[in-house]
Amino acid sequence: MLRKGEVMNLQVIGKNTRISEALHDFLVRKLHFALGRFASEIKRITVRAGDINGPRGGVDKQCRVQIQLRGLDSVLSEGRGNDFESAAVFAIERAGRGVARALDRRRRNRRRAAIVKAV
């Protein structure tokens, strides 16, 4: 588990937009909350936030979260919304569920392999 102040290997990239310090801090807090318990299994997290269609308006904010796990494929999730915060919350929550599923799948496969070897 991460201690307060400890940082995961995190990269936040703004695509066609500038990432404010407040948005960066918001993303870090949400990622720690959703993924902190998996910190030892996470190699790197990349967050890409962008404005899809510029000043035209609409549901055009996008957030993609890519999580590289140790010994497994990446987990990728995407969220869209009226603002970066809502898009990020959706993508981060979905990524947390994806990481949990991937790690659970690996754990079950290891158990099966151990049972087959024992027989």
N, CA, C and O atoms as a MOPAC input file, in Angstrom:
PM7 MOZYME 1SCF
protein

 N      0.84400 1    -1.18400 1     0.00000 1
 C      0.00000 1     0.00000 1     0.00000 1
 C      0.88700 1     1.24400 1     0.00000 1
 O      1.93700 1     1.27400 1     0.64300 1
 N      0.46100 1     2.23700 1    -0.70900 1
 C      1.22900 1     3.47600 1    -0.75900 1
 C      1.04400 1     4.28600 1     0.50900 1
 O     -0.05700 1     4.39700 1     1.04700 1
 N      2.14600 1     4.84600 1     0.96900 1
 C      2.05600 1     5.75100 1     2.09900 1
 C      1.75300 1     7.15200 1     1.58300 1
 O      1.95700 1     7.44900 1     0.40600 1
 N      1.27300 1     7.99400 1     2.46000 1
 C      0.96000 1     9.36500 1     2.06900 1
 C      2.21100 1    10.04700 1     1.54100 1
 O      3.27100 1     9.98800 1     2.16400 1
 N      2.08500 1    10.68800 1     0.40300 1
 C      3.20600 1    11.38200 1    -0.20000 1
 C      3.99500 1    10.54100 1    -1.18900 1
 O      4.76400 1    11.09100 1    -1.97900 1
 N      3.82600 1     9.20500 1    -1.16800 1
 C      4.52400 1     8.32900 1    -2.08700 1
 C      3.84100 1     8.39500 1    -3.45300 1
 O      2.61500 1     8.46600 1    -3.53100 1
 N      4.62600 1     8.37200 1    -4.52200 1
 C      4.08300 1     8.57500 1    -5.86100 1
 C      4.34000 1     7.34800 1    -6.72700 1
 O      5.44100 1     6.79800 1    -6.73400 1
 N      3.30000 1     6.92200 1    -7.46300 1
 C      3.45800 1     5.86900 1    -8.44800 1
 C      4.16600 1     6.46000 1    -9.65600 1
 O      4.20300 1     7.68100 1    -9.80900 1
 N      4.72500 1     5.62400 1   -10.51200 1
 C      5.33800 1     6.08900 1   -11.74500 1
 C      4.21200 1     6.55900 1   -12.66300 1
 O      3.59000 1     5.75600 1   -13.35800 1
 N      3.96100 1     7.84600 1   -12.65800 1
 C      2.80200 1     8.43400 1   -13.31200 1
 C      3.23000 1     9.50600 1   -14.30000 1
 O      4.08100 1    10.34500 1   -14.00200 1
 N      2.62500 1     9.46300 1   -15.48300 1
 C      2.86300 1    10.47300 1   -16.49800 1
 C      1.50800 1    11.00500 1   -16.94700 1
 O      0.63300 1    10.22800 1   -17.33000 1
 N      1.32900 1    12.31600 1   -16.90400 1
 C      0.09000 1    12.95600 1   -17.34300 1
 C      0.41700 1    13.79700 1   -18.56900 1
 O      1.29200 1    14.66200 1   -18.52700 1
 N     -0.29300 1    13.53500 1   -19.65800 1
 C     -0.03600 1    14.20500 1   -20.92900 1
 C     -1.29800 1    14.93600 1   -21.37100 1
 O     -2.38600 1    14.36100 1   -21.37900 1
 N     -1.14900 1    16.17800 1   -21.73000 1
 C     -2.25700 1    16.95500 1   -22.27500 1
 C     -2.21200 1    16.93800 1   -23.78800 1
 O     -1.19700 1    17.29000 1   -24.38900 1
 N     -3.30700 1    16.53000 1   -24.40300 1
 C     -3.38800 1    16.48600 1   -25.85700 1
 C     -4.29500 1    17.62500 1   -26.30600 1
 O     -5.49000 1    17.61400 1   -26.01100 1
 N     -3.75800 1    18.58500 1   -27.00000 1
 C     -4.48300 1    19.78000 1   -27.44400 1
 C     -5.03000 1    20.59500 1   -26.27900 1
 O     -5.99300 1    21.34600 1   -26.43800 1
 N     -4.42800 1    20.44900 1   -25.13000 1
 C     -4.85200 1    21.20500 1   -23.96000 1
 C     -3.71200 1    21.27000 1   -22.95700 1
 O     -2.77700 1    20.47200 1   -23.01500 1
 N     -3.79300 1    22.20200 1   -22.05700 1
 C     -2.80000 1    22.35500 1   -20.98800 1
 C     -3.35500 1    21.72900 1   -19.72100 1
 O     -4.50200 1    21.97700 1   -19.35000 1
 N     -2.54600 1    20.92100 1   -19.06100 1
 C     -2.95400 1    20.27900 1   -17.81800 1
 C     -2.59100 1    21.21900 1   -16.66700 1
 O     -1.41600 1    21.47500 1   -16.40600 1
 N     -3.60400 1    21.71900 1   -15.99700 1
 C     -3.35400 1    22.62800 1   -14.87100 1
 C     -2.83200 1    21.83100 1   -13.67800 1
 O     -2.97900 1    20.61100 1   -13.60900 1
 N     -2.22900 1    22.54100 1   -12.75900 1
 C     -1.73000 1    21.89500 1   -11.55000 1
 C     -2.88100 1    21.29800 1   -10.74300 1
 O     -2.74100 1    20.22800 1   -10.15000 1
 N     -4.01900 1    21.99500 1   -10.72400 1
 C     -5.18700 1    21.49800 1    -9.99800 1
 C     -5.69800 1    20.19500 1   -10.61300 1
 O     -6.04300 1    19.26300 1    -9.88600 1
 N     -5.74900 1    20.12100 1   -11.95200 1
 C     -6.18700 1    18.88800 1   -12.61600 1
 C     -5.19300 1    17.77000 1   -12.36600 1
 O     -5.59400 1    16.63200 1   -12.12200 1
 N     -3.90600 1    18.07100 1   -12.42100 1
 C     -2.87300 1    17.07100 1   -12.14800 1
 C     -3.03100 1    16.51000 1   -10.73300 1
 O     -2.99400 1    15.29500 1   -10.53800 1
 N     -3.20700 1    17.38900 1    -9.75400 1
 C     -3.38600 1    16.94300 1    -8.36300 1
 C     -4.65500 1    16.10700 1    -8.21400 1
 O     -4.66300 1    15.11000 1    -7.49200 1
 N     -5.72200 1    16.51000 1    -8.89400 1
 C     -6.97600 1    15.76100 1    -8.87200 1
 C     -6.76300 1    14.34300 1    -9.41500 1
 O     -7.23100 1    13.36800 1    -8.82600 1
 N     -6.05600 1    14.24100 1   -10.54000 1
 C     -5.78400 1    12.93000 1   -11.13700 1
 C     -4.95000 1    12.05600 1   -10.20700 1
 O     -5.22500 1    10.86600 1   -10.05200 1
 N     -3.94300 1    12.64100 1    -9.59700 1
 C     -3.08300 1    11.87800 1    -8.67700 1
 C     -3.89300 1    11.34500 1    -7.50200 1
 O     -3.74300 1    10.18100 1    -7.13000 1
 N     -4.75300 1    12.18200 1    -6.91000 1
 C     -5.58400 1    11.73600 1    -5.78300 1
 C     -6.51300 1    10.60100 1    -6.19200 1
 O     -6.62300 1     9.60200 1    -5.48100 1
 N     -7.17600 1    10.74600 1    -7.32700 1
 C     -8.10800 1     9.71500 1    -7.79600 1
 C     -7.37800 1     8.41500 1    -8.11600 1
 O     -7.87000 1     7.33200 1    -7.79900 1
 N     -6.21200 1     8.51500 1    -8.74000 1
 C     -5.44000 1     7.31200 1    -9.06600 1
 C     -4.96500 1     6.59000 1    -7.80800 1
 O     -5.01700 1     5.36200 1    -7.73900 1
 N     -4.50200 1     7.34700 1    -6.81600 1
 C     -4.07400 1     6.72000 1    -5.56800 1
 C     -5.24200 1     6.02300 1    -4.87800 1
 O     -5.08800 1     4.93100 1    -4.33100 1
 N     -6.40300 1     6.65800 1    -4.90600 1
 C     -7.57200 1     6.06500 1    -4.26000 1
 C     -8.00500 1     4.78700 1    -4.97500 1
 O     -8.30000 1     3.78300 1    -4.32800 1
 N     -8.04300 1     4.82200 1    -6.31300 1
 C     -8.53900 1     3.67900 1    -7.07600 1
 C     -7.50200 1     2.56700 1    -7.22500 1
 O     -7.86900 1     1.39500 1    -7.30800 1
 N     -6.21100 1     2.91600 1    -7.26100 1
 C     -5.18500 1     1.93000 1    -7.59600 1
 C     -4.12000 1     1.73400 1    -6.53500 1
 O     -3.21200 1     0.92500 1    -6.72700 1
 N     -4.20200 1     2.44200 1    -5.43200 1
 C     -3.17500 1     2.36300 1    -4.40400 1
 C     -2.91500 1     0.96400 1    -3.89200 1
 O     -1.77100 1     0.60700 1    -3.60900 1
 N     -3.95700 1     0.17100 1    -3.77100 1
 C     -3.78700 1    -1.19700 1    -3.24200 1
 C     -3.06300 1    -2.10200 1    -4.22900 1
 O     -2.56300 1    -3.15900 1    -3.84200 1
 N     -2.99800 1    -1.70500 1    -5.50500 1
 C     -2.30600 1    -2.48600 1    -6.52300 1
 C     -0.92300 1    -1.91900 1    -6.84100 1
 O     -0.29300 1    -2.35800 1    -7.80400 1
 N     -0.44600 1    -0.97300 1    -6.07200 1
 C      0.78600 1    -0.23900 1    -6.39200 1
 C      1.97800 1    -1.16100 1    -6.64200 1
 O      2.79300 1    -0.87100 1    -7.51800 1
 N      2.10200 1    -2.24300 1    -5.91200 1
 C      3.24800 1    -3.13200 1    -6.09400 1
 C      3.19100 1    -3.88300 1    -7.42500 1
 O      4.21300 1    -4.38700 1    -7.89100 1
 N      2.01500 1    -3.96400 1    -8.03700 1
 C      1.84000 1    -4.66600 1    -9.30800 1
 C      1.88600 1    -3.72500 1   -10.51100 1
 O      1.89800 1    -4.18200 1   -11.65400 1
 N      1.91300 1    -2.41900 1   -10.26200 1
 C      1.85700 1    -1.44300 1   -11.34900 1
 C      3.25400 1    -0.95900 1   -11.69000 1
 O      4.00600 1    -0.50200 1   -10.82900 1
 N      3.57700 1    -1.07200 1   -12.95800 1
 C      4.87400 1    -0.61600 1   -13.44400 1
 C      4.81500 1     0.87000 1   -13.81000 1
 O      5.70600 1     1.63600 1   -13.44100 1
 N      3.75800 1     1.28400 1   -14.54100 1
 C      3.65600 1     2.65500 1   -14.99800 1
 C      2.20000 1     2.99000 1   -15.28900 1
 O      1.42200 1     2.13000 1   -15.70400 1
 N      1.84300 1     4.25000 1   -15.06600 1
 C      0.51100 1     4.75200 1   -15.40300 1
 C      0.69400 1     5.96600 1   -16.30900 1
 O      1.46100 1     6.87900 1   -16.00100 1
 N     -0.02100 1     5.96000 1   -17.43000 1
 C     -0.01400 1     7.09900 1   -18.33800 1
 C     -1.44400 1     7.59500 1   -18.49500 1
 O     -2.34500 1     6.82800 1   -18.83300 1
 N     -1.64100 1     8.87500 1   -18.24800 1
 C     -2.96100 1     9.49800 1   -18.40400 1
 C     -2.84900 1    10.52600 1   -19.51700 1
 O     -1.98600 1    11.40400 1   -19.48900 1
 N     -3.73200 1    10.40300 1   -20.49700 1
 C     -3.79200 1    11.37000 1   -21.59600 1
 C     -5.14400 1    12.05800 1   -21.54300 1
 O     -6.18600 1    11.40800 1   -21.63600 1
 N     -5.12500 1    13.35900 1   -21.39300 1
 C     -6.36100 1    14.14500 1   -21.34600 1
 C     -6.35500 1    15.10900 1   -22.51700 1
 O     -5.34300 1    15.74900 1   -22.80200 1
 N     -7.48200 1    15.21000 1   -23.18800 1
 C     -7.53700 1    16.09200 1   -24.34100 1
 C     -8.92900 1    16.59500 1   -24.64200 1
 O     -9.93700 1    16.04800 1   -24.19600 1
 N     -8.93900 1    17.65700 1   -25.41600 1
 C    -10.17800 1    18.25800 1   -25.88300 1
 C    -10.36200 1    17.78000 1   -27.31900 1
 O     -9.60400 1    18.17300 1   -28.20600 1
 N    -11.36700 1    16.93300 1   -27.55200 1
 C    -11.52000 1    16.25400 1   -28.83600 1
 C    -11.81600 1    17.22000 1   -29.97600 1
 O    -11.14800 1    17.17900 1   -31.00900 1
 N    -12.81300 1    18.09100 1   -29.80200 1
 C    -13.18800 1    18.94900 1   -30.91700 1
 C    -13.03300 1    20.44300 1   -30.62800 1
 O    -13.75400 1    21.26700 1   -31.19100 1
 N    -12.11100 1    20.78000 1   -29.77100 1
 C    -11.75000 1    22.17200 1   -29.53100 1
 C    -12.88000 1    23.02500 1   -28.98100 1
 O    -13.64800 1    22.56700 1   -28.13500 1
 N    -12.98800 1    24.25700 1   -29.45000 1
 C    -13.93500 1    25.21100 1   -28.86000 1
 C    -15.39500 1    25.03000 1   -29.30200 1
 O    -16.24200 1    25.84400 1   -28.93500 1
 N    -15.70300 1    24.00100 1   -30.06600 1
 C    -17.06800 1    23.81800 1   -30.55700 1
 C    -18.05700 1    23.40400 1   -29.48100 1
 O    -19.26600 1    23.53700 1   -29.66600 1
 N    -17.55600 1    22.90300 1   -28.36000 1
 C    -18.44100 1    22.52900 1   -27.24900 1
 C    -18.91700 1    21.09300 1   -27.34300 1
 O    -18.44800 1    20.31900 1   -28.17700 1
 N    -19.85200 1    20.75400 1   -26.47900 1
 C    -20.39300 1    19.39800 1   -26.44300 1
 C    -19.59300 1    18.50000 1   -25.52600 1
 O    -18.69100 1    18.94600 1   -24.81700 1
 N    -19.94400 1    17.21900 1   -25.55600 1
 C    -19.23200 1    16.21600 1   -24.75500 1
 C    -17.93500 1    15.93000 1   -25.48900 1
 O    -17.85400 1    15.03000 1   -26.32400 1
 N    -16.93200 1    16.71100 1   -25.15800 1
 C    -15.71300 1    16.63100 1   -25.95600 1
 C    -14.42700 1    16.49700 1   -25.15200 1
 O    -13.34000 1    16.55800 1   -25.72800 1
 N    -14.51800 1    16.31900 1   -23.86600 1
 C    -13.31500 1    16.10600 1   -23.05700 1
 C    -13.09400 1    14.59800 1   -22.94300 1
 O    -14.02300 1    13.83900 1   -22.66700 1
 N    -11.86000 1    14.18500 1   -23.15900 1
 C    -11.54300 1    12.76800 1   -23.15500 1
 C    -10.37100 1    12.50800 1   -22.21900 1
 O     -9.44700 1    13.31600 1   -22.12900 1
 N    -10.41400 1    11.38800 1   -21.53100 1
 C     -9.33200 1    10.98000 1   -20.64800 1
 C     -9.06500 1     9.49800 1   -20.88900 1
 O     -9.96800 1     8.66900 1   -20.77700 1
 N     -7.82600 1     9.17500 1   -21.21700 1
 C     -7.42200 1     7.78000 1   -21.40300 1
 C     -6.40700 1     7.42500 1   -20.32800 1
 O     -5.45700 1     8.16800 1   -20.07900 1
 N     -6.61700 1     6.29800 1   -19.70600 1
 C     -5.71500 1     5.82300 1   -18.66200 1
 C     -5.13500 1     4.49000 1   -19.11900 1
 O     -5.87400 1     3.54500 1   -19.39500 1
 N     -3.81100 1     4.42000 1   -19.19600 1
 C     -3.13500 1     3.18000 1   -19.55300 1
 C     -2.28100 1     2.75900 1   -18.36500 1
 O     -1.45300 1     3.52700 1   -17.87600 1
 N     -2.49300 1     1.54300 1   -17.91500 1
 C     -1.76200 1     1.02800 1   -16.75900 1
 C     -0.96000 1    -0.18300 1   -17.19500 1
 O     -1.52100 1    -1.19600 1   -17.61300 1
 N      0.36600 1    -0.07100 1   -17.09400 1
 C      1.24400 1    -1.18600 1   -17.42400 1
 C      1.48600 1    -1.98300 1   -16.15300 1
 O      2.06000 1    -1.47500 1   -15.18900 1
 N      1.04800 1    -3.22600 1   -16.15800 1
 C      1.19900 1    -4.09800 1   -14.99400 1
 C      2.46700 1    -4.92900 1   -15.13000 1
 O      2.91900 1    -5.21600 1   -16.23900 1
 N      3.03000 1    -5.30600 1   -14.00200 1
 C      4.23300 1    -6.13900 1   -13.99900 1
 C      3.85200 1    -7.56400 1   -14.40900 1
 O      3.03600 1    -8.21600 1   -13.75700 1
 N      4.45900 1    -8.02800 1   -15.49900 1
 C      4.23000 1    -9.39000 1   -15.95300 1
 C      2.90900 1    -9.62300 1   -16.66600 1
 O      2.55900 1   -10.77000 1   -16.94500 1
 N      2.17400 1    -8.57200 1   -16.96500 1
 C      0.88700 1    -8.70400 1   -17.66000 1
 C      0.78400 1    -7.63300 1   -18.73400 1
 O      1.60300 1    -6.71700 1   -18.80200 1
 N     -0.23500 1    -7.76500 1   -19.57000 1
 C     -0.51500 1    -6.73600 1   -20.57000 1
 C     -1.01400 1    -5.47000 1   -19.89400 1
 O     -1.30900 1    -5.45300 1   -18.69900 1
 N     -1.09900 1    -4.41600 1   -20.68700 1
 C     -1.61600 1    -3.14200 1   -20.18700 1
 C     -3.12700 1    -3.18800 1   -20.04300 1
 O     -3.82000 1    -3.92600 1   -20.74500 1
 N     -3.61800 1    -2.37700 1   -19.11100 1
 C     -5.05500 1    -2.15400 1   -18.96600 1
 C     -5.31000 1    -0.74500 1   -19.47400 1
 O     -4.67400 1     0.20800 1   -19.02400 1
 N     -6.24600 1    -0.61400 1   -20.41900 1
 C     -6.53700 1     0.67200 1   -21.02900 1
 C     -8.00800 1     0.98100 1   -20.83800 1
 O     -8.86700 1     0.13700 1   -21.09700 1
 N     -8.30000 1     2.19900 1   -20.38200 1
 C     -9.69600 1     2.61400 1   -20.25300 1
 C     -9.81600 1     4.05600 1   -20.71000 1
 O     -8.84500 1     4.81300 1   -20.71600 1
 N    -11.03400 1     4.41600 1   -21.09400 1
 C    -11.28400 1     5.74500 1   -21.63500 1
 C    -12.59000 1     6.27600 1   -21.08900 1
 O    -13.55300 1     5.53500 1   -20.89300 1
 N    -12.60100 1     7.58100 1   -20.84500 1
 C    -13.82200 1     8.24000 1   -20.41300 1
 C    -14.00100 1     9.54700 1   -21.14900 1
 O    -13.03100 1    10.22800 1   -21.48100 1
 N    -15.25200 1     9.89200 1   -21.40000 1
 C    -15.57000 1    11.17000 1   -22.04400 1
 C    -16.61000 1    11.88800 1   -21.20900 1
 O    -17.45100 1    11.26400 1   -20.56300 1
 N    -16.54000 1    13.20600 1   -21.23100 1
 C    -17.49500 1    13.98300 1   -20.45900 1
 C    -17.46300 1    15.45000 1   -20.83200 1
 O    -16.74100 1    15.86700 1   -21.73800 1
 N    -18.26700 1    16.23200 1   -20.10900 1
 C    -18.32900 1    17.67500 1   -20.33800 1
 C    -17.10400 1    18.39300 1   -19.79100 1
 O    -16.76300 1    19.48300 1   -20.24900 1
 N    -16.44000 1    17.77900 1   -18.80700 1
 C    -15.22000 1    18.35900 1   -18.25400 1
 C    -14.20900 1    17.24800 1   -17.99400 1
 O    -14.55500 1    16.06600 1   -17.98600 1
 N    -12.96100 1    17.64300 1   -17.78400 1
 C    -11.89900 1    16.65900 1   -17.60100 1
 C    -12.09800 1    15.82800 1   -16.34300 1
 O    -11.77500 1    14.64000 1   -16.32800 1
 N    -12.62300 1    16.43600 1   -15.29400 1
 C    -12.79300 1    15.70700 1   -14.04000 1
 C    -13.76600 1    14.54400 1   -14.19200 1
 O    -13.47800 1    13.44100 1   -13.72800 1
 N    -14.91600 1    14.76900 1   -14.83200 1
 C    -15.89000 1    13.68400 1   -14.98000 1
 C    -15.35800 1    12.60400 1   -15.92000 1
 O    -15.57700 1    11.41500 1   -15.68500 1
 N    -14.66200 1    13.00700 1   -16.97700 1
 C    -14.07300 1    12.02600 1   -17.88700 1
 C    -13.00700 1    11.20600 1   -17.16300 1
 O    -12.91900 1     9.99300 1   -17.34900 1
 N    -12.20400 1    11.86700 1   -16.34400 1
 C    -11.13300 1    11.17900 1   -15.61300 1
 C    -11.69700 1    10.21800 1   -14.57200 1
 O    -11.20000 1     9.10100 1   -14.43200 1
 N    -12.71500 1    10.63200 1   -13.84800 1
 C    -13.31600 1     9.76400 1   -12.82900 1
 C    -13.82300 1     8.47900 1   -13.47000 1
 O    -13.57600 1     7.38500 1   -12.96100 1
 N    -14.53000 1     8.61100 1   -14.58200 1
 C    -15.05600 1     7.43600 1   -15.26400 1
 C    -13.92100 1     6.51200 1   -15.70800 1
 O    -13.97100 1     5.30600 1   -15.46800 1
 N    -12.89400 1     7.07900 1   -16.35800 1
 C    -11.78000 1     6.27600 1   -16.86800 1
 C    -10.98500 1     5.62300 1   -15.74300 1
 O    -10.56900 1     4.47200 1   -15.87600 1
 N    -10.76700 1     6.33000 1   -14.64900 1
 C     -9.97500 1     5.79500 1   -13.54200 1
 C    -10.72400 1     4.68300 1   -12.81900 1
 O    -10.13200 1     3.65700 1   -12.48500 1
 N    -12.01900 1     4.87200 1   -12.57400 1
 C    -12.80200 1     3.81800 1   -11.92900 1
 C    -12.83500 1     2.56400 1   -12.79200 1
 O    -12.71100 1     1.44800 1   -12.28700 1
 N    -13.00200 1     2.75300 1   -14.08100 1
 C    -13.02100 1     1.61800 1   -15.00000 1
 C    -11.66200 1     0.92400 1   -15.04100 1
 O    -11.59300 1    -0.30400 1   -15.09100 1
 N    -10.58400 1     1.70200 1   -15.01900 1
 C     -9.23700 1     1.13500 1   -15.00800 1
 C     -9.00000 1     0.32700 1   -13.73400 1
 O     -8.38100 1    -0.73700 1   -13.78100 1
 N     -9.48400 1     0.82100 1   -12.60400 1
 C     -9.34400 1     0.08900 1   -11.34200 1
 C    -10.00500 1    -1.27300 1   -11.40800 1
 O     -9.44200 1    -2.26500 1   -10.94400 1
 N    -11.21000 1    -1.32800 1   -11.98800 1
 C    -11.89500 1    -2.62100 1   -12.14300 1
 C    -11.13200 1    -3.53400 1   -13.09900 1
 O    -11.06000 1    -4.74400 1   -12.88300 1
 N    -10.55800 1    -2.95100 1   -14.16100 1
 C     -9.78600 1    -3.74000 1   -15.11900 1
 C     -8.52200 1    -4.32200 1   -14.50900 1
 O     -8.17000 1    -5.47000 1   -14.78300 1
 N     -7.84100 1    -3.54200 1   -13.68600 1
 C     -6.63200 1    -4.02700 1   -13.00900 1
 C     -6.99200 1    -5.15700 1   -12.04300 1
 O     -6.31000 1    -6.18000 1   -12.00000 1
 N     -8.05400 1    -4.97200 1   -11.27800 1
 C     -8.48900 1    -6.01200 1   -10.33700 1
 C     -8.80800 1    -7.30300 1   -11.08900 1
 O     -8.42900 1    -8.38700 1   -10.64600 1
 N     -9.49500 1    -7.19500 1   -12.21300 1
 C     -9.85100 1    -8.36800 1   -13.01100 1
 C     -8.60400 1    -9.06400 1   -13.54900 1
 O     -8.50200 1   -10.28900 1   -13.48200 1
 N     -7.64700 1    -8.28700 1   -14.08800 1
 C     -6.42200 1    -8.86500 1   -14.65000 1
 C     -5.59800 1    -9.58100 1   -13.58200 1
 O     -5.07800 1   -10.67100 1   -13.82300 1
 N     -5.48100 1    -8.97800 1   -12.41500 1
 C     -4.70800 1    -9.60400 1   -11.33700 1
 C     -5.41700 1   -10.83900 1   -10.79600 1
 O     -4.76800 1   -11.82700 1   -10.45200 1
 N     -6.74400 1   -10.78800 1   -10.71800 1
 C     -7.51000 1   -11.95000 1   -10.26700 1
 C     -7.36100 1   -13.10200 1   -11.26300 1
 O     -7.21400 1   -14.25600 1   -10.86100 1
 N     -7.39900 1   -12.79500 1   -12.54300 1
 C     -7.23100 1   -13.80700 1   -13.58900 1
 C     -5.85300 1   -14.46600 1   -13.47100 1
 O     -5.72900 1   -15.68500 1   -13.58800 1
 N     -4.81500 1   -13.64400 1   -13.23700 1
 C     -3.47200 1   -14.20200 1   -13.08600 1
 C     -3.39400 1   -15.10900 1   -11.85900 1
 O     -2.78800 1   -16.17900 1   -11.90900 1
 N     -4.01000 1   -14.67600 1   -10.75800 1
 C     -3.99800 1   -15.48100 1    -9.53600 1
 C     -4.70300 1   -16.82200 1    -9.75100 1
 O     -4.21000 1   -17.85900 1    -9.30900 1
 N     -5.85300 1   -16.80300 1   -10.42700 1
 C     -6.58600 1   -18.05100 1   -10.69300 1
 C     -5.79400 1   -18.97800 1   -11.60100 1
 O     -5.78700 1   -20.19000 1   -11.38600 1
 N     -5.12500 1   -18.42900 1   -12.61300 1
 C     -4.32800 1   -19.25700 1   -13.51500 1
 C     -3.14300 1   -19.88700 1   -12.80400 1
 O     -2.77700 1   -21.02400 1   -13.10100 1
 N     -2.54200 1   -19.16600 1   -11.87100 1
 C     -1.43400 1   -19.73400 1   -11.09300 1
 C     -1.92200 1   -20.87200 1   -10.20800 1
 O     -1.23600 1   -21.88300 1   -10.05900 1
 N     -3.10200 1   -20.71300 1    -9.62100 1
 C     -3.65800 1   -21.78600 1    -8.79100 1
 C     -3.93000 1   -23.03000 1    -9.61200 1
 O     -3.62600 1   -24.14600 1    -9.19000 1
 N     -4.51300 1   -22.82700 1   -10.80600 1
 C     -4.78900 1   -23.96800 1   -11.67900 1
 C     -3.52600 1   -24.69000 1   -12.04600 1
 O     -3.48300 1   -25.92000 1   -12.03800 1
 N     -2.47700 1   -23.93000 1   -12.37400 1
 C     -1.18500 1   -24.53800 1   -12.74800 1
 C     -0.60700 1   -25.31600 1   -11.57500 1
 O     -0.04400 1   -26.39300 1   -11.77100 1
 N     -0.73400 1   -24.79400 1   -10.36600 1
 C     -0.22200 1   -25.50200 1    -9.18800 1
 C     -1.00800 1   -26.78200 1    -8.92500 1
 O     -0.42200 1   -27.78800 1    -8.52600 1
 N     -2.30700 1   -26.76300 1    -9.13800 1
 C     -3.13700 1   -27.94300 1    -8.93600 1
 C     -2.79000 1   -29.00900 1    -9.96700 1
 O     -2.70900 1   -30.19100 1    -9.63300 1
 N     -2.58500 1   -28.60400 1   -11.20900 1
 C     -2.23600 1   -29.55400 1   -12.27400 1
 C     -0.88800 1   -30.19200 1   -11.97200 1
 O     -0.72700 1   -31.39500 1   -12.17400 1
 N      0.08000 1   -29.42600 1   -11.49700 1
 C      1.39600 1   -29.96600 1   -11.15400 1
 C      1.31400 1   -30.95100 1    -9.99300 1
 O      2.03900 1   -31.94500 1    -9.96000 1
 N      0.43100 1   -30.66900 1    -9.04500 1
 C      0.31600 1   -31.51100 1    -7.84900 1
 C     -0.32600 1   -32.85200 1    -8.16700 1
 O     -0.09300 1   -33.83600 1    -7.46500 1
 N     -1.12300 1   -32.89800 1    -9.21000 1
 C     -1.83500 1   -34.14000 1    -9.55300 1
 C     -0.97500 1   -35.05000 1   -10.31900 1
 O     -1.40700 1   -36.14100 1   -10.69200 1

